[in-house]
Amino acid sequence: MKIKWTHSVFGILAISLALISCNDTKDPVEATEAKVSNDKYDRTVLPIVRPKRAVYTELDVRNVKAPDRFEVKAPEGAPNVVIVLIDDMGFGVTNTFGGPIEMPTMDKLADHGLRYNRFHTTALCAPTRASLLSGYNHHSANMGSITETSTSFPGNSAVRPQSITPMPEVLLQNGYNTAMFGKCHGVPPWELSNSGPQTQWPAHSGFEKFYGFLGGETNQWAPLIYDGVTMMETPKDPNYHFTVDMTNQAISWVRSQQALTPDKPFLMYYAPGATHAPHHTPQEWIDKNKGKFDAGWDVMRQETFERQKALGVIPQDAKLAPKPEDIKDWDDLSADEKKLFARQMEVYAGFAQQTDYEIGRLKSAIEDLGVMDNTVFIYIAGDNGTSAEGGMNGMYNEMTYFNQVPETVDDMLKHYDEWGSPSTYPHMAAGWAVALDAPFTWTKQMASDFGGTRNGMVIHYPNGITKTGEIREQFSHVNDIAPTIYEIVGVPAPKVVNGIEQDPIEGTSLVYSFNDKDAEEQHNVQYFEMFGNRAIYSEGWLARVIHKAPWEAKPKRTLQDDVWELYNEREDFALTNNIADKHPEKLKELQELFMKEAEKYHVLPIDDRVFIRMNAAAVGRPTLMDGRKHLVLGEGMRGLAPDVFINTHNVSFSITADVEVDNNGNGVLVCQGGRFGGFSLYIKNGIPTFTYNYLGLESYTASGKEKLKPGKHKIVMDFKYDGGGNGKGGLASINVDGEKSAETRVDKTQMTIFSVDDMADVGLDEGTHVADYGATSKFNGKIDKIIIDVK
């Protein structure tokens, strides 16, 4: 056998120099590296370098021994990893942590695992997810808020730095199979199209399999689903529900993975849209809770507080924090308010219970495969506190929140019997959110209060946790999850990826706490910030600012005039005793520490302009249209998100459709939005028609009187906006082949957004429908082109 080996000395030298130049890592990472120091791979540099190919001089293959196939394998004995992240579920929701909602799957995992009662998130969904999947602070990952309010500043751009590689990508390159099911709220909104770039889509962020939706929320009955980067058709099953569907997909994937590669570990990230609004769940789950919440949120909050003490998830000397002043006492509500609000909570509770049941199905499937003992199962009940974005009364249609349109109790009661069904897009009143974040005062968005950031977490790992059924009280943060997984798996956080030096990991592994409840706390400093609500934790102390409540249109004060508070969190679990006046020096020390951390992790400058930030042009966020006034569309284009579609809000615009029809033309030419707000130009039974659906509350339709003759036609819808501010009305008219066909007055328009999950489509109306098209929304003729002009 004659083999001539060639070596790249310069390549090896380059890698060595890159490693030497990297910053020192934290102790947990160093421990992990020591653990794998005898590994045959250098896992600190990704992708792992393949051996140089041999050069052969032998003519006949029979005279040469075949080389071994190079394959990167996970460290020996590396466990499977399942991460479950529930949406919009506060510390006081689950009975696992003393809440009123029974979640037996979480209970069983906790009884044979560990409860963490001082685990924290970022107070909002996209930032928490960015931190969870990376091991870095949310501003470090440039996800300082949700993607839809991103700006051009570092820390808030929504574009992941090249110096941060997602944990799924790290595990994938270390020999894992990886899959994600459910919600992905990490793609910049202007990149939500096939024009991309798709580098932050799950399929290009370390997940070999992705089945779910992109964005902050979805209609559970009619979601916009992607399989990888391919948009799927909306399921037509009348009994369809997305949480059931994604669970079926997850079970199918893990069974297939274990059948084909049982020796290969897997990572599964299971992130349902539940319990984020819209609160959608089958009637059978709602019925389970009928009458359970009639006593109201004050009674429920007090009962939760007592159960939390009995369980030991809060200290016996803890005090129940006061409610925000804006939240009414239940006894002061009218009979109609109580009736509506109790129904809202019944639906939310059913949604939560259904979700836990589906997680139980996934858990059972893994147990049936016989691999549960060597699976790290992390169950996080909430990516932030429960949402108070429903305001004081809740909402029949959550899109009213984004368009700043109030809904009355009387109007919502008309939908009482259908609440939670496909005909609603509901959210609940803020009083429930406060109660479900007990024992704390505040809620989602409030990064300066544990009601916004403290979430119940359970870790179940039979092969690694021996002290089961216990509570862990060490301070922890969502950025600790990735380093925890790295240490358990036995791989280091990479130092170089694709030739780019990586930032040192910022979270702290929790493995030290697994079998030692008295272990010294290792995550000693953590900043919090969201829309101006900010705080700093340091060794038991918390200094914070309450800047703006979720239901408030404006902050309480300017950033410069904010009032800082100080708490000894180890003695005051629920933050009830502000001791700023007693310890001014400590407060000053923590204020300075916050600014130091804020500068280090790209928190500055702070941006508290919530609704203004939803306007891309106002904050310098790109859109795919980037101010364009003219858009030409073709048949088959669908699922066009708001930031990749031309903006028709608060302006005059026209739609020109060149089409060909037969004897009975029918279907959508172009639409944006759906049942809960949008517009559509369509042909119904041969007649050109335009409908403007205002938030599912009112509908305006212009419909011609004459059927189109077979052949080619030019249909023009012209909308003349009244002007005089945002959300005003206008006149919609239809012309066919140059002749006026129809006209209608539109009294109101949506000033901000039609929908976050019903997008723009050509030739059909995916998801829920803007109008009644008859048997199908799919156009039965030919569309040459659709032109939209903004005037």
Beta strands, then each sheet from edge to edge (+ up, - down):
strand 1: 3-4
strand 2: 45-46
strand 3: 55-56
strand 4: 80-85
strand 5: 114-116
strand 6: 119-120
strand 7: 177-184
strand 8: 209-214
strand 9: 226-227
strand 10: 230-231
strand 11: 266-271
strand 12: 375-381
strand 13: 456-460
strand 14: 470-472
strand 15: 476-477
strand 16: 496-497
strand 17: 500-501
strand 18: 525-530
strand 19: 533-538
strand 20: 541-545
strand 21: 564-568
strand 22: 630-633
strand 23: 653-661
strand 24: 667-674
strand 25: 677-684
strand 26: 687-694
strand 27: 698-703
strand 28: 711-721
strand 29: 730-736
strand 30: 739-746
strand 31: 760-762
strand 32: 782-790
sheet 1: 1+ 3-
sheet 2: 2+ 16+ 17-
sheet 3: 10+ 9- 8+ 7+ 11+ 4+ 12+ 13- 5+ 14+
sheet 4: 6+ 15+
sheet 5: 18+ 19- 20+ 21-
sheet 6: 22+ 32- 23+ 28- 29+ 30-
sheet 7: 27+ 26- 25+ 24- 31+
end
